[in-house]
Structure formats: C-alpha cells, structure tokens
C-alpha cells in the first residue's frame, strides 16, 4: 500500500510540474536558470526519448499499458525480489504512467528541463523516473539477478 502511494505521489509531482509548464512556462517559452547552461524550456514532444517516433501517439498509447502489465506481473509474481530491482520497476512504472497521461489527454508529452551546455534533449520528471529506473534495472541485472536466481 505504501508503495502504491509513493508511485501515485511520483506521478502527481510529474503532473504538477507539467501543469506549471503548461500554464506558466509556455507563456514565456524559456526561462534561463543558468544562462546558456540550464534553462526551463516549454516543449511539446510528440515522440519518445530524443524525439524518436514522432507523431506515433497510438503506438505509445498501446505499448505503455503492455509494459505496465508486464511490470505488474513481474512484481506480483515476485520475479524480482531485491529492493533495487523492485525500485527500478516502480520508477519505470511511475514515469510511464506520467507520460501516458500526457499522451492520452494532451496528445503530446510536456518537456521542460533543457541542458543547453551539452545540447541534451529537453526532458521532464517522468523521463527522470524512467532513466533512473532503467539504470537501477541494469544494476540489478548485472549484480543481483544471477545471485537472486541461485538463492531462489
């Protein structure tokens, strides 16, 4: 129950930041926090990471629930038992839901974090959850999954 509340809280934080970006940041387009290094920039992303698969909204609306069902299945069947592995799944799920909400109700994903110094694509809070979740999942695969199978 606590985990479900934390996931809902993560999704709420993502949506609150995007709501702010839609209602405040979109009016000014970009807001430099450190000029030329880090800006808050309003972007409507109709694709995925790095703007790949542009205008494939229906693909994402179909694939995301399948991924979420897979995550729920893995967690329910306790196929991943370590804290790191489970945390990875929670982060990926929260990020996927956050961006799914955008795609379903807005037709695009709101992005706003703009690292200009390294010309990195503009991203959002849900993307941070997904990237951190994937990094943790790689850690789990590399250092924990094999040991978990031997002991399980």
Secondary structure as the mmCIF struct_conf table of DSSP 4:
data_model
#
loop_
_struct_conf.conf_type_id
_struct_conf.id
_struct_conf.beg_label_comp_id
_struct_conf.beg_label_asym_id
_struct_conf.beg_label_seq_id
_struct_conf.end_label_comp_id
_struct_conf.end_label_asym_id
_struct_conf.end_label_seq_id
HELX_RH_AL_P HELX_RH_AL_P1 UNK A 2 UNK A 20
HELX_RH_PI_P HELX_RH_PI_P1 UNK A 21 UNK A 25
HELX_RH_AL_P HELX_RH_AL_P2 UNK A 26 UNK A 28
BEND BEND1 UNK A 29 UNK A 29
STRN STRN1 UNK A 30 UNK A 34
TURN_TY1_P TURN_TY1_P1 UNK A 35 UNK A 37
STRN STRN2 UNK A 38 UNK A 45
BEND BEND2 UNK A 47 UNK A 48
HELX_RH_3T_P HELX_RH_3T_P1 UNK A 49 UNK A 51
BEND BEND3 UNK A 53 UNK A 53
TURN_TY1_P TURN_TY1_P2 UNK A 54 UNK A 55
HELX_RH_AL_P HELX_RH_AL_P3 UNK A 57 UNK A 76
TURN_TY1_P TURN_TY1_P3 UNK A 77 UNK A 78
BEND BEND4 UNK A 79 UNK A 79
BEND BEND5 UNK A 82 UNK A 82
HELX_RH_AL_P HELX_RH_AL_P4 UNK A 83 UNK A 105
TURN_TY1_P TURN_TY1_P4 UNK A 106 UNK A 106
BEND BEND6 UNK A 107 UNK A 108
STRN STRN3 UNK A 109 UNK A 115
TURN_TY1_P TURN_TY1_P5 UNK A 116 UNK A 119
HELX_LH_PP_P HELX_LH_PP_P1 UNK A 120 UNK A 122
STRN STRN4 UNK A 123 UNK A 123
HELX_RH_AL_P HELX_RH_AL_P5 UNK A 125 UNK A 143
TURN_TY1_P TURN_TY1_P6 UNK A 144 UNK A 144
HELX_RH_AL_P HELX_RH_AL_P6 UNK A 145 UNK A 151
#
